[in-house]
């Protein structure tokens, strides 16, 4: 891991939920964070510097059954070590698939995060009807519906994450 430095915004969620796609949408780049249709591809913690002002952090996904138990234990230890040792975590973006929010593993992570600053991002919202989206908004009033495909919620999410940074930094491509 890089030495502690600027504030870090962490992206956490199940395997293949859209963490890397969300990062790409937020910074306006197509392949900054690599995406895959195969769950479990992100196996390390990936750091994306936004100049000297902030970092976005892509954690390995959890809950993918085809990964050996030893590998899952290694990922958990890595993530536990990261979250327990980083002094500059500005907040955590908890990404869930809008079609399948709050699995038992999601609830476990939310409980483990406790009172840390966080945002619930319901990704893949473009796969829902307007009525389904409205029902989700009623159920998860503090969550943000998000789609990296249609860009739904991208600007709102970017603005919220920028407000977490002190001094405020603009989240855009780290060219």
C-alpha positions in Angstrom: 0.0 0.0 0.0 1.2 3.5 -0.6 2.2 5.6 2.4 -0.7 7.4 4.0 -1.3 10.7 2.3 -4.3 12.6 1.0 -7.8 11.7 2.0 -9.1 8.4 0.7 -12.6 7.5 -0.4 -13.1 3.8 -0.3 -15.4 1.7 -2.6 -16.7 -1.5 -1.0 -19.3 -4.1 -2.0 -19.9 -7.6 -3.3 -18.1 -9.1 -6.2 -19.2 -7.8 -9.6 -21.5 -5.1 -8.1 -20.0 -2.3 -10.1 -17.3 -0.7 -7.9 -14.8 -0.3 -10.7 -17.5 1.0 -13.1 -18.6 3.5 -10.5 -15.0 4.8 -10.1 -14.7 5.1 -13.9 -18.0 7.0 -14.2 -17.1 9.4 -11.4 -13.7 10.3 -12.9 -15.0 10.3 -16.4 -12.7 7.7 -17.7 -13.5 4.4 -19.4 -10.6 2.2 -18.2 -9.0 3.7 -15.2 -10.3 0.9 -13.0 -10.5 -2.3 -14.9 -13.9 -4.0 -15.1 -14.9 -7.6 -15.9 -18.0 -9.6 -16.2 -16.3 -12.3 -14.2 -16.8 -11.9 -10.4 -13.7 -11.8 -8.2 -11.2 -10.1 -10.6 -10.2 -7.4 -8.2 -8.0 -9.3 -5.8 -5.9 -6.5 -4.4 -6.6 -3.0 -3.0 -6.3 -0.6 -5.9 -5.5 3.1 -5.3 -6.3 5.9 -7.8 -4.6 9.2 -7.1 -6.6 12.3 -7.9 -3.6 14.5 -8.1 -2.3 15.4 -4.7 -5.8 16.1 -3.3 -7.4 12.7 -2.8 -7.3 9.0 -3.6 -10.1 6.6 -4.6 -9.6 3.1 -3.2 -11.2 0.0 -4.9 -11.4 -2.9 -2.4 -11.7 -6.5 -3.5 -15.4 -7.7 -3.6 -16.8 -10.1 -1.1 -19.3 -12.9 -1.3 -18.1 -14.7 -4.5 -18.5 -18.4 -3.8 -16.1 -19.7 -6.5 -13.1 -18.2 -4.8 -11.3 -20.7 -2.4 -11.9 -20.2 1.3 -8.2 -19.4 1.8 -8.3 -16.7 -0.8 -11.4 -15.1 0.8 -9.7 -15.2 4.2 -6.6 -13.5 2.7 -8.8 -10.7 1.1 -10.7 -10.2 4.4 -7.4 -9.9 6.3 -6.1 -7.4 3.7 -9.3 -5.2 3.9 -9.4 -5.4 7.7 -5.7 -4.3 7.8 -6.4 -1.5 5.4 -9.5 -0.1 7.1 -7.9 -0.5 10.5 -4.6 1.3 9.7 -5.4 4.1 7.3 -5.7 7.5 9.1 -7.1 9.4 6.1 -10.2 7.6 5.1 -12.7 10.4 4.3 -15.6 8.0 3.8 -16.8 4.7 2.4 -19.0 4.2 -0.6 -20.9 1.0 0.0 -22.1 -0.2 -3.4 -25.0 -2.7 -3.7 -26.8 -4.0 -6.8 -30.1 -2.1 -6.9 -31.8 -5.4 -7.9 -30.5 -7.2 -4.8 -29.8 -4.8 -2.0 -28.8 -5.8 1.5 -27.7 -9.4 1.5 -26.6 -10.8 4.8 -23.0 -10.0 3.8 -24.0 -6.3 3.1 -25.6 -6.1 6.5 -22.5 -7.6 8.1 -20.3 -5.0 6.4 -22.6 -2.1 7.4 -22.5 -3.2 11.0 -18.7 -3.6 10.9 -18.4 -0.1 9.5 -20.3 1.3 12.4 -20.6 5.1 12.5 -18.0 5.8 9.8 -19.1 8.3 7.1 -20.6 6.3 4.3 -22.8 6.5 1.3 -25.1 3.6 0.1 -24.9 3.6 -3.7 -27.5 1.4 -5.4 -25.7 0.6 -8.7 -27.2 -0.8 -11.9 -30.3 1.3 -11.4 -30.8 1.4 -15.1 -31.9 -2.2 -14.9 -35.0 -1.3 -12.9 -38.3 0.2 -13.9 -39.2 3.7 -12.7 -41.7 2.1 -10.2 -39.0 -0.2 -8.9 -36.6 2.8 -8.5 -39.3 4.8 -6.6 -39.9 1.8 -4.3 -36.2 1.6 -3.5 -35.9 5.3 -2.8 -38.8 4.9 -0.3 -37.1 1.9 1.3 -33.5 3.4 1.3 -34.1 7.1 1.7 -30.4 7.8 2.4 -29.2 5.8 -0.6 -28.4 7.1 -4.0 -29.6 5.3 -7.2 -26.7 5.1 -9.6 -25.9 3.9 -13.1 -22.5 4.0 -14.8 -24.3 3.2 -18.1 -26.9 6.0 -18.1 -24.9 8.3 -15.7 -27.9 8.4 -13.3 -26.7 9.8 -10.0 -23.1 10.4 -11.1 -23.1 14.2 -10.6 -24.9 13.9 -7.3 -22.5 11.2 -6.1 -19.5 13.2 -7.2 -20.7 16.3 -5.4 -21.3 14.4 -2.1 -17.8 12.8 -2.3 -16.2 16.1 -3.0 -17.9 17.5 0.1 -16.1 14.8 2.2 -12.7 16.1 1.2 -11.0 18.8 3.1 -10.1 21.1 1.5 -12.8 20.3 -1.1 -11.3 18.7 -4.2 -12.9 18.1 -7.5 -13.3 14.5 -8.4 -12.3 14.2 -12.0 -9.9 12.3 -14.2 -6.3 12.1 -12.8 -4.8 12.9 -16.1 
